[in-house]
Amino acid sequence: MVTFPEQAEPPWGAAGKWHVDGAAYQHHVDSKESGLLLIFLFSDIGPGEGGTALSAGSHKWIARLLQKNEPRGMKGGAVSYQARQFRRREVVEVNGKAGDVMLVHPFLLHARSKNLGQKGVESVRIMCNPNVRLHHRMNLNRDDEDYSPVEQAIVDALEGPEQLK
């Protein structure tokens, strides 16, 4: 993704549609297709310079939405459409140096943001946000409760493993 300066008016905020990645597959609360979202920065990105906008805590809402739609799951476009109804209480911008990589929960709503950079071509920002697939579906009902961080966030959002059975 490339963001260009001088094409948006302040204040900083989301410029694209809020979404979760994966329009091409059926989403489930334990999908192997959504293991982790990586955000690679190929440019330094400071405040207001077009870093990916993240909706803090939205992974909880998405986990509950997906759980409610089991066992059939939801198409990616439907998840993102429903997600736009979610009220974003706190929006944060990804900032960092070229070479930084952010590890983000795959259910976290995100969007392209305004690049308010003022340095012309020096304010062009380059990044990519690939979605990492797992080899197997997540196990959200472990006997030993040895969850991965992504699984633990889902279990916590659903108020404990007993809610998943």
RAVEN-V99420 format. One record per pair of residues at least 4 apart in sequence whose C-alpha atoms are under 6 Angstrom apart, sorted by the first residue. I is the first residue (numbers start at 1). J is the second residue. Records with the same first field share a line. If there is no record, write none. Layout:
I = J / J
This chain:
1 = 126 / 127 / 128
2 = 125 / 126
3 = 50 / 124 / 125
4 = 124
5 = 115 / 116 / 117 / 123
8 = 114
12 = 48 / 114
13 = 113 / 114
14 = 53 / 111 / 112 / 113
15 = 112 / 113 / 114
16 = 111 / 112
17 = 111
18 = 109 / 110 / 111
19 = 80 / 109 / 110
20 = 80 / 109
22 = 76
23 = 76 / 77
26 = 74 / 75
27 = 73 / 74 / 75
28 = 66 / 73
29 = 63 / 66 / 67
30 = 137 / 138
31 = 137
32 = 133 / 134 / 136 / 137
33 = 133
34 = 106 / 133
35 = 132 / 133 / 134
36 = 105 / 106 / 131 / 132
37 = 104 / 106 / 131
38 = 102 / 103 / 129 / 130
39 = 101 / 102 / 128 / 129
40 = 101 / 127 / 128
41 = 98 / 99 / 100 / 127
42 = 98 / 99 / 126 / 127
43 = 98 / 125 / 126
44 = 96 / 97 / 98
45 = 49 / 95 / 96
46 = 95
48 = 115 / 116
49 = 115 / 116 / 117
50 = 113 / 114 / 115
51 = 93 / 94 / 95
52 = 93 / 94 / 111 / 112 / 113
53 = 92 / 93 / 110 / 111 / 113
54 = 91 / 92 / 110
55 = 88 / 90 / 91 / 109
56 = 90
58 = 108 / 109
59 = 107 / 108
60 = 157
62 = 107
63 = 154
69 = 73
79 = 83
117 = 123
119 = 123
141 = 161
147 = 151 / 152
152 = 156
155 = 160 / 161
156 = 160
